[in-house]
Amino acid sequence: MRNEIYEECLEYVGKGSSNHFWQMLADKWGYGHKENIRSAFNQERKRRGKSKMPIDRLKNDAPKILIFDVETTPIMGYVWSIWQDNMPPSAVLRDWHLLSYAGKWLFDDEIISEVLTPQEIKYENDKRITEGIWKLLDEADIAVAYNGTRFDIKRCNTRFLKHGLRPPSYYVNVDPLITAKKSFSVSSNKMDYISEFIGGDKKLSTNFSLWSRCMEGDRGALAEMETYNRQDIIVLETIYLNFLAWIEGHPNLNVFYSDNLSRCPKCGSERLSLTGKTYPTLTNQYPLYRCENCGGESRGRKGLLAKEKTSTVVRSR
């Protein structure tokens, strides 16, 4: 489905209009029957990782969820071998630093990104873009990065330390790679492979020559790196939304809202339905809910067993 058709369908769906508009759009874009364009739209929305409608982020108390990714320069130095060689610190000619970053707030259209200039590359000066990603993380309630636990978070923190920045305000790190390894057995856990597996967009094709050209201060290569980084954000948002129901230990979004509504802990939706099953603990059973927006499960807080029963429940050591 072409983007202009998708955007118009999304506009009507977002307005909550009655379904009469589907036939109008089918006639306008040459789809014939209304079910043809509605089916095509639903498939395209799933491909983009947006099969669930976003929670209203206009609420002042809605959590700010940052999707982000950083690229760094390689370490340059002398080695004795290209296989399993340990480079001593004295052999390092140029240490790594940030090369670019990209990020977006969940469901927002705008992608924020910065890349080093040729002059900054020459003097290994990443202070400007380090401050840029610091501001985003400082504003975030939740930060989502693929392999962020082992790479992106530590790399950012290292450059914050280098430039004398204080730690960003507290945010919760969510790493979809942990879910990929723990809950699934996809043949490869690389982000590009996962995205293709679930029908999402692909990363841009590149190789190490892009990094080497960036290190030489090539303006075209630096622009290409920023584009490459921005595409990773589109891919990552798709993965995050498709993984959401499966992510264990996801921050409870319910606590961010000041209203008294019961909300899905994973996406904040009010559309919760009882599953008819219960969630048993060692001492009680609790009602089990399914979110109609993201598909995640959650449990109620009030136990179902009578007080007389709970007083007789014994538990194993």
N, C-alpha and C positions, 0 to 999 in steps of 0.2 A: 504494500500500500504506500502510495506517495505521501510525503510528509504533509503537504497542504491538505490532503483529504483526511489524514489522521488528525491533524490539528483542528479541523472544523468539526469532526465527529466528537473529539474530546471536549470542545467548547460546548456543544449541545448537551453532552452527558453531564458535564460539570454544572450546568444550569439546573439540572434535575428536571428537564423538560419531559413532557409526556412522550411516549414512544412514536407519536405520529411523524416525528422529524426523520425517522429512518427511511421511509419511502421517499420523502422529498430529497434526501441526500442521495439515495440510490438512483433516482431519476436524473439528478444534477450531474453525477459522476459516471453514469453509464453502467451501474451495477444490476439493473433490471429489478429484481425483487429486493425488498427491504432486508430480508434475512441474509442475502449475499453480502451486503455491505456491513451489516452488524457482525456477522461471523468474521469477515476480514479485519474489522476493527479490533475485535476481541483477540484475534490471533496476533495482530501487530502490537497491541498493548502488552500481551504476555511476552512477546519477543523482546520488547524494550524493558521488561522487568517491572511494568506498571499495571499488572492485571488487577491490582487492588487500588482503589481510589485513595488518594492521600488524605490523612487526617488534617483538619483545618489548622494551619499553622498561623492563622491570624490571631489566635488566642495569645494573649501576653504570656501565659504560663505554659505554653506548649514547649517541650524540650527542643533544643537546637542540636541537630544531629549532623555532624560534619563527615562527608565522604572525602578522603584525601589520600594523596600519594606523593612521594618525593623521589627524585632521581639524584644520584651523586656522581662525582667524578671518580675514576679509578685511582688506585695508589700506583705511583710510578717509582721504580727503583731497580736495583741490580739483583738478579737471581742467577743461581748456578744451574738451575734446571727448570723445565716447564712442568714437571710432574712432582707434586708433593714436596715442594721446596719451601723451607721456612726462611722468610726474609728477615734478617736482623734489622732492628730500628736504624742502625747506622747506614744501611743500604737504601733507605727510603730517600728518593729525590724530591717527590711531591706527595704530600699526604692527601687523603680524600677530603672533599667538602661538598656542600650542597651545590647542585647544578640547576635544578628547577623544582618547582612544586606546583601542584594543581589541587583544587578542592571545590566542593559545592555543598550547599545546604540541602539536605534530603528533600526531594520533590521540587526544588527550585530549578529554573531553567539555566540560570547564569553559572558558568564555571569560572572560578577565580584562579589565575595562574600567573607565575612570574618565572623568568629564566635569566641567567647571568648575561651581562653584556660582554663583548670581546675584551674590553678594558678590565672588567672584573675578573674574567678568566685569567688574564695575563698576570694579575697581581694576587690571584687566589682569594679574592675578596667576596665572600658570600653574605656579608652582614645585612645588606638590604633585603635579600629574599629570606634570610633567616628571621628577620623581624616580621616579614610578611606572614610566614607560616605560624610564627609565635602568636600573632594577633588572632588568627583564626582558631587555633587551639585554645587560646585564653577565653574566647567567646563561647566555645562549644560546651555542651553538657555531655555529649557522647561523641567519640571520634572513631570512625570506621576506617581501617586500613588493612589491606590484604598482606599478611605476614608482618603486620604492624608491631606485634609484640616483640619480635626478634630483630626487626630492621627499622622501619620508619620511625617509631617512637624513640628508640635509642639514638638513631642518627640525628633526629631533631634535637633531642636533649643534649647531645654532645656539642652541637653548634651553639645552642643556647648558652651552655657553660663557657664556650670559647669566647663569645661576644659579651659576656657579663650580664646576660638576661636572667631574671628570676624564673623559677618554674611557672608555667602557665597556671591559671586558676584550675582547680580540680575538675577533671573530666574523666569519664569512664571509657576505657579502650575496648572496642569490640573488634575481634580479629576473625573474619570468616574462614581463614585457613585452618584455624583450630577446629571449627565445625566440620570442615571438609575432611580432615584427618580422623576425627572422632566418630562422626555419624555416618559417613559414606565410604564407598570403595570405588570411586571413579578412577579410571586407569591412570590418570595423572592429576595431581593437585595443582598444577600450574594454572594461574588465573585464566589464561586464554583458553585452555582446554576445558576448564569448568564452565566458562561462559558459552562456549560452543556446544557443550553437552546439554545445557538447559535452553538452548536456542537464542542466546543473547548475541550482542555485537562482538566482533573480534578486536583484539589489540592490533595496532598498526605494525606492519612487518618492518623489522630493522635488524641491524647487526652491529658489531663492535665498532665498525668504521664511523658510525654516527658519533659515538663518544670520542673517538680520536680526533675527528674533525672539530667537534666542540672544544676540545682541549687546545686546538690550534687557533681558536677565536673566530672560526668561520661563522659569519652571521646567518647564512642560510641553514647551516647545521643546527645552530642554536634555536632558530625559529622552528625547525623540524622537531627538535627535542621537546619544545613546549607543546607542539601539536600532539606528539606521541604521548606526553604526560597527560594531556587533557583527555585523550581517548581512553586512557586507563581509568579515568574517573567514571566515564559512561559505563564501561564494562563492570567496574566494581559496584556501582549502584544497583545494576541488574542482579549481580550475585547476592548482594546483601538482602535485597527484597525477596528473592527466591529462597534464601536460607533462613529468613527471619523466624519462621515457625519452628525451625529446628535448633536455633541457637540456645544452648543451655547457659544459664547465668546471665542472660541479657538484662540490662537495667530495667527496673519496673517503671514504665512510663506513667503508670497510674498516679504515682506520688508527685509528679510535676504539676498536675492540674489541681486548682483550688476548688473545683466544684465537688459535689457529693455524689457523683455518678460512678458506677462501677465501670472500669475500663480495662481493655486488654493490656496486660503488663508489657507486651512486646511492641505493640503499635499504637496504643492509646485509643483504639476504637471503642465505641459504646455498644457495638453490635455483638453481644455475647449471647450464646445459646447453651442451655443445659444439654449435655450429651446423653443423659440417662445412665451414665456410669458414675462411679465414685472414685475418689483418690484416697486409698487407705494409707494410714500411717501406723505406727506401732500401738497407738492408743485410741484412734478414732478414724472415722471416715468423713470425707468432705465432698461436697458437690463438685463435679468436674464440668468446666465450661469450654466451649470451642468458639474462637473468634471467627466471625463471618467475613472479616476483612483480610487478615493475614493467615488465618488457618491455625494459629497457635492455640495450645491448650493452657488452661489456668485452673486453679482450685479456689473454692470459696474459703472463707476464714471461719465460718461457724460449723462446728462438727454436727453430724447427723445422728449420732448415737445419743440415746436418752441418758440423763445424768445417772440413773440407776445402773445402766449398763456400763458406763465408763468407770464407775467406781469398782466394778468387778473385773475389769480388763487387766490382765497381767501381761508383762512383756518379757521377752528373752533378755539375757544378759548382754 
